[in-house]
Amino acid sequence: MTFIIGDTIKAGAQQLRAGGVADWQRDAGTLLAHLLSRDRAFLIAHADDELDEEQLAAFQALIERRSGGEPMQYITGHQEFYKLDFEVSRSVLIPRPETELIVETALALLRDDAAPLIADIGTGSGCLAISLLHERPTARAVAIDVSPAALLIAQRNSARHDVADRLDLLGADALTAVNGAECFDLIVSNPPYVGEDELNGLQREVTHEPRTALAAGADGLSIIRRLLSETPPLLRSGGHFVFEIGFGQSDVVEQLIDLRVWEFKEKRADLQEIPRVFVLQKK
């Protein structure tokens, strides 16, 4: 029995569709391209080529994972973020387009700093710190995460993008491992901001992501509260704290800001006009 690439993709797509996958046609092609280590153009040009039974079985296993709601990024092990390709696994949050706002904002703030020192709290895959170091060759960074598995991913990503010599990775809960003598020019964070009662209502793909990278107490703001109080001693005067918030949290977060400590510079919205990134400056 022969298995043709074009027919195999069609069958896989129908299975994904039945499994409730939104981009069922695209995902089927992407999964086979990933399996064969080819691009989509190859599949189109070789639609009549045959697959062997081992390849078909491996493809079917991938289709079943995706049908069950596992995100494509965890299946392929990759996600693009701010022009770079990052390794991801179920140990880290999948980098999202709206989080690129942090990078864009941070780069503008650092424009006049010759050799800035940056901290990334809850680094996960390392996407924030590594993107900033990649764009600013004179910068150094400290990236912190409580998860040893996440730090291994961040370490590999830093080596992949040639910034490992300028990045220190620390295993800790928020800022507890940072030397009090450090005086950062900028602190960035994409913290957990989902309320515990919201977890069951998340999209099924999101439920595959690490709970510790998502949930932050009953109202989703427990980590943000900590960061607002713990970051000032580690920032130089005039330094900035740039962090992401969740949908509907803007007004509440604004009320949490101690204006004796911080100057509230701006909040930036994503492409859906949802307030997403807060920018504070230490007085």
Phi, psi and chi 1 to 4 in degrees:
 res  aa     phi    psi   chi1   chi2   chi3   chi4
   1 MET       -  136.2 -175.7  175.6 -177.8      -
   2 THR  -106.0  150.6   58.8      -      -      -
   3 PHE  -125.2  113.6  -50.2  102.5      -      -
   4 ILE   -93.1  139.7  -53.7  -60.1      -      -
   5 ILE   -54.5  -50.4  -77.3  179.4      -      -
   6 GLY   -60.1  -45.7      -      -      -      -
   7 ASP   -67.1  -36.1  -67.2  -18.5      -      -
   8 THR   -66.0  -40.8  -60.1      -      -      -
   9 ILE   -64.0  -43.0  -67.8  174.4      -      -
  10 LYS   -60.7  -43.9  -70.0  178.0 -177.5  177.3
  11 ALA   -65.5  -41.8      -      -      -      -
  12 GLY   -64.1  -38.7      -      -      -      -
  13 ALA   -63.0  -41.3      -      -      -      -
  14 GLN   -65.7  -35.1  -70.8  -56.3  -45.6      -
  15 GLN   -68.1  -39.9 -171.5  172.5  -19.9      -
  16 LEU   -65.7  -40.0  -66.9  179.4      -      -
  17 ARG   -61.2  -43.4 -174.9 -179.2 -173.6 -176.4
  18 ALA   -65.0  -27.6      -      -      -      -
  19 GLY   -84.8    3.2      -      -      -      -
  20 GLY    83.7   20.3      -      -      -      -
  21 VAL   -83.0  127.1  174.9      -      -      -
  22 ALA   -65.9  -50.2      -      -      -      -
  23 ASP   -97.2   58.7  -64.4  -41.9      -      -
  24 TRP   -65.0  -39.7   42.4  -80.2      -      -
  25 GLN   -68.5  -49.2  -70.3  179.0  -49.1      -
  26 ARG   -61.7  -44.3 -174.4 -169.7   66.0 -175.5
  27 ASP   -64.8  -36.5  -75.5    5.1      -      -
  28 ALA   -62.1  -45.4      -      -      -      -
  29 GLY   -65.2  -40.1      -      -      -      -
  30 THR   -64.0  -40.3  -61.4      -      -      -
  31 LEU   -65.6  -40.9  -72.1  172.9      -      -
  32 LEU   -71.0  -38.6 -172.3   56.9      -      -
  33 ALA   -60.7  -42.0      -      -      -      -
  34 HIS   -62.0  -45.1  168.0   68.8      -      -
  35 LEU   -61.7  -40.7  175.5   65.7      -      -
  36 LEU   -88.7   -2.0  -60.7  177.8      -      -
  37 SER    56.5   42.8  -61.7      -      -      -
  38 ARG  -126.9  172.7  -59.8  -75.2 -169.6  172.1
  39 ASP  -100.2  175.5   57.7   22.8      -      -
  40 ARG   -65.4  -32.5  -63.3  -70.4  -64.0  -87.5
  41 ALA   -61.9  -37.0      -      -      -      -
  42 PHE   -62.6  -42.9  173.9   88.5      -      -
  43 LEU   -62.8  -39.5  -61.3 -175.8      -      -
  44 ILE   -66.2  -43.3  -65.6  170.6      -      -
  45 ALA   -71.6  -22.9      -      -      -      -
  46 HIS  -120.3   35.7  -64.9   80.6      -      -
  47 ALA   -60.8  -23.8      -      -      -      -
  48 ASP   -95.9    1.3  -65.9  -31.5      -      -
  49 ASP   -69.8  156.3  -74.0    8.1      -      -
  50 GLU   -97.0  149.8  -65.2 -177.1    6.4      -
  51 LEU  -109.4  152.1  -59.2  170.5      -      -
  52 ASP   -90.8  173.5   59.2   35.5      -      -
  53 GLU   -63.4  -36.2  -68.1 -172.9    7.3      -
  54 GLU   -65.2  -42.0 -177.0  176.7  -12.3      -
  55 GLN   -65.4  -40.7  -70.7  171.0  -35.7      -
  56 LEU   -63.4  -42.7 -177.0   67.6      -      -
  57 ALA   -63.8  -40.3      -      -      -      -
  58 ALA   -66.5  -40.1      -      -      -      -
  59 PHE   -64.1  -41.9  177.6   65.1      -      -
  60 GLN   -61.9  -37.3 -177.7   60.0   34.8      -
  61 ALA   -64.4  -39.4      -      -      -      -
  62 LEU   -66.9  -41.1  -62.3 -178.5      -      -
  63 ILE   -61.0  -41.3  -71.1  -68.7      -      -
  64 GLU   -66.7  -37.0  -69.8  174.8    0.2      -
  65 ARG   -63.7  -45.0  -71.2  171.3   63.1 -175.9
  66 ARG   -68.7  -38.3 -175.1   70.3 -171.5   99.5
  67 SER   -61.9  -30.1  -66.2      -      -      -
  68 GLY   -80.4    2.5      -      -      -      -
  69 GLY    98.2   -0.6      -      -      -      -
  70 GLU   -66.5  131.4 -174.9  173.1   -8.8      -
  71 PRO   -61.3  147.3  -23.6   34.3      -      -
  72 MET   -56.4  -37.9  -77.7  -70.0  -64.9      -
  73 GLN   -62.2  -35.6  -66.0   90.6  -24.7      -
  74 TYR   -74.4  -30.6  -71.0  158.8      -      -
  75 ILE   -72.4  -44.1  -62.0  173.8      -      -
  76 THR   -84.5  -22.4   64.0      -      -      -
  77 GLY    81.6   17.1      -      -      -      -
  78 HIS  -143.6  150.3  -63.8  -84.3      -      -
  79 GLN  -151.1  131.9  170.9   63.0   22.9      -
  80 GLU   -80.2  139.2 -175.3  176.2  -24.2      -
  81 PHE  -150.5  123.2  179.9   85.4      -      -
  82 TYR    46.5   53.6 -151.4   81.2      -      -
  83 LYS    77.0   -2.6  -58.4  178.5  -74.3 -173.9
  84 LEU  -115.9  154.4  -60.2  176.0      -      -
  85 ASP  -100.3  123.8 -176.7   65.2      -      -
  86 PHE  -112.3  137.7  -75.2   86.7      -      -
  87 GLU   -71.4  135.7  176.0 -171.7  -14.4      -
  88 VAL  -134.8  156.8  -65.1      -      -      -
  89 SER  -148.2 -179.4   75.7      -      -      -
  90 ARG   -70.1    0.0  -65.0 -174.3   65.9  161.9
  91 SER   -85.2  -11.3  -61.6      -      -      -
  92 VAL  -133.4  155.0  -60.1      -      -      -
  93 LEU   -67.4  142.4 -162.6   70.9      -      -
  94 ILE   -74.7  122.3  -62.8  168.0      -      -
  95 PRO   -59.8  137.3  -23.3   34.6      -      -
  96 ARG  -118.1  154.5  -71.6  166.6  167.1   77.7
  97 PRO   -56.9  -38.1  -25.9   34.6      -      -
  98 GLU   -65.1  -24.7   55.7  -93.8   28.0      -
  99 THR   -72.7  -17.8  -55.3      -      -      -
 100 GLU   -61.6  -21.0  -66.9 -177.6   -9.6      -
 101 LEU   -58.5  -34.6  -92.2  175.0      -      -
 102 ILE   -63.4  -44.8  -65.6  179.8      -      -
 103 VAL   -63.2  -47.8  179.4      -      -      -
 104 GLU   -58.8  -44.0  -66.4  172.1    2.6      -
 105 THR   -65.6  -45.6  -57.0      -      -      -
 106 ALA   -62.9  -42.2      -      -      -      -
 107 LEU   -62.1  -38.4  -70.4  173.0      -      -
 108 ALA   -66.1  -39.0      -      -      -      -
 109 LEU   -69.2  -30.0  -66.9  171.4      -      -
 110 LEU   -91.2    5.0  -64.8  172.8      -      -
 111 ARG   -54.8  -36.2 -173.5  178.5  -65.5  117.7
 112 ASP  -101.0    5.8  -63.0  -33.8      -      -
 113 ASP   -91.8  123.0  -72.2  -64.4      -      -
 114 ALA   -69.7  -42.9      -      -      -      -
 115 ALA  -142.5   72.0      -      -      -      -
 116 PRO   -70.3  150.9   25.9  -34.7      -      -
 117 LEU  -109.9  124.8  179.3   60.0      -      -
 118 ILE  -120.0  145.3  -57.1  162.9      -      -
 119 ALA  -120.2  138.2      -      -      -      -
 120 ASP  -121.1  112.2  175.6   13.4      -      -
 121 ILE   -96.6  122.1  -47.5  -57.7      -      -
 122 GLY    76.0   54.9      -      -      -      -
 123 THR   -68.0  -29.4 -166.0      -      -      -
 124 GLY    60.0 -119.4      -      -      -      -
 125 SER   -70.9  -10.3   64.5      -      -      -
 126 GLY    87.4    9.6      -      -      -      -
 127 CYS   -60.8  -37.1   63.3      -      -      -
 128 LEU   -70.7  -56.3  -72.6  176.8      -      -
 129 ALA   -60.1  -44.4      -      -      -      -
 130 ILE   -67.2  -40.5  -67.6  167.2      -      -
 131 SER   -62.4  -42.1  -64.9      -      -      -
 132 LEU   -66.1  -42.6  -70.5  169.9      -      -
 133 LEU   -66.3  -35.9  -67.3  177.6      -      -
 134 HIS   -64.2  -37.9 -174.6  -95.2      -      -
 135 GLU   -80.9  -26.0  -65.9  -65.0  -45.2      -
 136 ARG  -122.2   90.7  -71.1  -63.8  -53.6  -88.7
 137 PRO   -62.7  -15.5  -22.8   34.3      -      -
 138 THR   -97.0   -1.2   59.0      -      -      -
 139 ALA   -84.9  156.4      -      -      -      -
 140 ARG  -125.3  157.5  -66.7 -176.4  -61.9  119.9
 141 ALA  -147.0  153.0      -      -      -      -
 142 VAL  -116.8  126.6  174.6      -      -      -
 143 ALA  -117.9  129.4      -      -      -      -
 144 ILE  -121.3  137.4  -57.8  166.7      -      -
 145 ASP  -153.2  147.3 -155.7  -72.2      -      -
 146 VAL   -78.5  -16.6   71.7      -      -      -
 147 SER   -96.1  117.7  166.0      -      -      -
 148 PRO   -60.2  -36.5  -23.5   34.5      -      -
 149 ALA   -65.0  -39.2      -      -      -      -
 150 ALA   -65.4  -39.9      -      -      -      -
 151 LEU   -64.1  -33.3  -70.1  173.2      -      -
 152 LEU   -65.3  -40.3  -73.2  174.1      -      -
 153 ILE   -63.5  -45.6  -63.2  -70.8      -      -
 154 ALA   -62.7  -37.4      -      -      -      -
 155 GLN   -62.5  -45.4 -177.4 -179.7   47.2      -
 156 ARG   -65.6  -38.7  -70.5 -161.3  -70.2  -90.1
 157 ASN   -66.4  -36.8  -79.7  -35.7      -      -
 158 SER   -66.3  -38.8   68.8      -      -      -
 159 ALA   -67.7  -40.0      -      -      -      -
 160 ARG   -60.7  -34.9 -180.0  177.5 -171.7  175.7
 161 HIS  -106.0   17.6  -64.2  -59.4      -      -
 162 ASP    59.6   40.2  -61.9  -40.5      -      -
 163 VAL  -124.2    7.3  -59.6      -      -      -
 164 ALA   -59.7  -31.7      -      -      -      -
 165 ASP   -72.9  -10.3   60.4  -27.2      -      -
 166 ARG  -115.6   10.8  -66.4 -176.4  -73.8  124.8
 167 LEU  -126.3  124.2  178.4   64.9      -      -
 168 ASP  -102.3  127.2  -67.5  -33.5      -      -
 169 LEU  -104.5  127.9  -64.5  165.2      -      -
 170 LEU  -125.0  134.3  -63.0  177.8      -      -
 171 GLY   -93.1  112.2      -      -      -      -
 172 ALA  -166.8  164.9      -      -      -      -
 173 ASP   -89.1  106.2  177.3   17.0      -      -
 174 ALA    57.5 -125.5      -      -      -      -
 175 LEU   -98.9   12.1  -69.2  161.9      -      -
 176 THR   -65.7  -23.8   55.4      -      -      -
 177 ALA   -93.9   -4.7      -      -      -      -
 178 VAL   -80.6  132.9  178.2      -      -      -
 179 ASN   -60.6  128.0 -173.5  -29.6      -      -
 180 GLY   -61.1  -17.0      -      -      -      -
 181 ALA   -80.7  -14.9      -      -      -      -
 182 GLU   -63.3  140.9  -65.7  -80.2   14.3      -
 183 CYS  -131.9   92.8 -161.9      -      -      -
 184 PHE   -78.6  147.2  -65.5  101.7      -      -
 185 ASP   -82.0  -28.1  -61.3  -70.1      -      -
 186 LEU  -152.4  137.1  172.5   75.8      -      -
 187 ILE  -122.6  129.5  -63.9  177.1      -      -
 188 VAL  -120.4  154.1  -63.6      -      -      -
 189 SER  -161.2  138.0 -177.4      -      -      -
 190 ASN  -113.4   82.6  177.9   17.8      -      -
 191 PRO   -79.9  166.2   33.9  -37.2      -      -
 192 PRO   -61.4  137.3  -18.9   30.6      -      -
 193 TYR  -146.5   22.4   50.6   66.8      -      -
 194 VAL   -96.5  131.8  177.4      -      -      -
 195 GLY   -71.1  148.5      -      -      -      -
 196 GLU   -56.7  -37.7  -66.8  -74.2  -11.2      -
 197 ASP   -75.9   -8.5   58.4  -10.8      -      -
 198 GLU   -91.5  -15.3  -61.4  176.6  -84.7      -
 199 LEU   -58.6  -41.3  -72.3  173.0      -      -
 200 ASN   -69.4  -17.0  -69.1  -25.7      -      -
 201 GLY   -96.0    3.6      -      -      -      -
 202 LEU   -72.9  156.4  -64.4  175.1      -      -
 203 GLN   -57.5  148.6  -65.8  178.2  -30.0      -
 204 ARG   -62.9  -30.7   62.5  173.8 -177.2  165.8
 205 GLU   -61.9  -39.9  -78.5   81.4    3.0      -
 206 VAL   -66.6  -30.7  178.9      -      -      -
 207 THR   -66.6  -13.6   62.5      -      -      -
 208 HIS   -81.1  -13.3  -72.1 -100.5      -      -
 209 GLU   -82.2  157.3  -61.0 -173.7   70.4      -
 210 PRO   -62.1  129.0   18.5  -30.2      -      -
 211 ARG   -59.2  -37.0 -174.4 -173.9 -178.4   96.8
 212 THR   -66.5  -21.4   55.3      -      -      -
 213 ALA   -89.1   -4.5      -      -      -      -
 214 LEU  -111.9  -52.6  -65.4  169.2      -      -
 215 ALA   -88.7  142.0      -      -      -      -
 216 ALA  -146.6   69.2      -      -      -      -
 217 GLY    78.3 -176.1      -      -      -      -
 218 ALA   -61.5  -40.5      -      -      -      -
 219 ASP  -103.4    2.1   62.4   -3.3      -      -
 220 GLY    80.8    6.8      -      -      -      -
 221 LEU  -116.4    8.2  -63.4  173.4      -      -
 222 SER   -63.3  -39.3   62.4      -      -      -
 223 ILE   -73.3  -40.7  -58.4  -61.2      -      -
 224 ILE   -60.9  -41.1  -71.2  176.5      -      -
 225 ARG   -58.2  -45.7  -73.1 -170.1 -177.8   91.6
 226 ARG   -61.4  -45.4  -78.5 -171.4   58.4 -168.4
 227 LEU   -64.2  -37.3  -66.9  176.0      -      -
 228 LEU   -63.5  -29.5  -73.3  170.8      -      -
 229 SER   -94.1  -27.4   64.7      -      -      -
 230 GLU   -93.5  -20.7  -67.2  179.4    9.5      -
 231 THR   -77.5  -33.9   51.1      -      -      -
 232 PRO   -54.5  -42.0  -29.3   37.7      -      -
 233 PRO   -63.9  -18.0  -22.1   34.6      -      -
 234 LEU  -102.3    0.2  -62.3  170.3      -      -
 235 LEU  -102.9  142.2  -90.0  173.5      -      -
 236 ARG   -69.4  159.0   66.1  168.3  173.1   81.7
 237 SER   -60.2  127.8  178.8      -      -      -
 238 GLY    89.5   -5.1      -      -      -      -
 239 GLY   -72.6  163.2      -      -      -      -
 240 HIS  -116.8  148.0  -68.3   86.4      -      -
 241 PHE  -119.7  119.9  177.1   34.0      -      -
 242 VAL  -121.7  122.7 -178.7      -      -      -
 243 PHE  -146.2  158.0   61.6   98.6      -      -
 244 GLU   -96.1  148.4 -173.7  171.0  -36.5      -
 245 ILE  -126.8  170.5   64.7  167.5      -      -
 246 GLY   -95.0  172.8      -      -      -      -
 247 PHE   -59.4  131.3  175.4   77.8      -      -
 248 GLY    78.8    6.8      -      -      -      -
 249 GLN   -99.5   -5.8  -66.3  179.5  -24.8      -
 250 SER   -55.5  -52.3  176.1      -      -      -
 251 ASP   -64.5  -40.8  -68.9  -17.3      -      -
 252 VAL   -66.9  -43.9  177.9      -      -      -
 253 VAL   -62.7  -39.5  170.9      -      -      -
 254 GLU   -60.2  -35.4 -165.9  166.1  -17.5      -
 255 GLN   -72.1  -20.5  -66.5  171.9   10.8      -
 256 LEU   -80.2  -13.7  -65.0  175.1      -      -
 257 ILE   -76.7  123.7  -61.9  168.1      -      -
 258 ASP   -82.9  105.3 -174.2  -13.7      -      -
 259 LEU   -73.8   -5.0  -64.3  178.7      -      -
 260 ARG   -76.6  -23.9  -63.7  168.4  -60.6  178.7
 261 VAL  -103.3  -40.3  177.1      -      -      -
 262 TRP  -113.4  147.7  -61.5  107.7      -      -
 263 GLU  -101.7  122.2 -178.9  179.0  -10.4      -
 264 PHE   -80.3  106.9  179.7   27.1      -      -
 265 LYS   -81.9  -50.6  -58.5  -61.4  -70.5 -174.0
 266 GLU  -172.4  165.1   66.6  171.0  -38.0      -
 267 LYS  -127.3  134.8   53.3 -175.8  172.9 -177.8
 268 ARG  -110.0  140.6  -60.0 -171.2   61.3 -175.4
 269 ALA   -98.3  154.1      -      -      -      -
 270 ASP   -84.4 -170.8   60.7   20.9      -      -
 271 LEU   -66.9  -18.6  -66.6  176.3      -      -
 272 GLN   -92.2   10.3  -75.5   71.9   47.8      -
 273 GLU    64.1   27.3  -61.9  -58.9  -38.1      -
 274 ILE   -93.5  124.7  -61.8  169.3      -      -
 275 PRO   -54.7  125.5  -25.4   35.2      -      -
 276 ARG  -129.8  -36.1 -175.2   64.6   65.1 -179.6
 277 VAL  -127.6  128.4  170.0      -      -      -
 278 PHE  -100.6  142.0  -91.0   58.5      -      -
 279 VAL  -123.9  116.2 -176.6      -      -      -
 280 LEU  -118.7  150.4  -52.1 -178.6      -      -
 281 GLN  -124.7  131.4 -175.3  174.4   29.6      -
 282 LYS   -70.7  131.2 -178.5 -178.4  174.8 -178.5
 283 LYS   -73.4      -  -71.0 -175.6  174.9  179.2
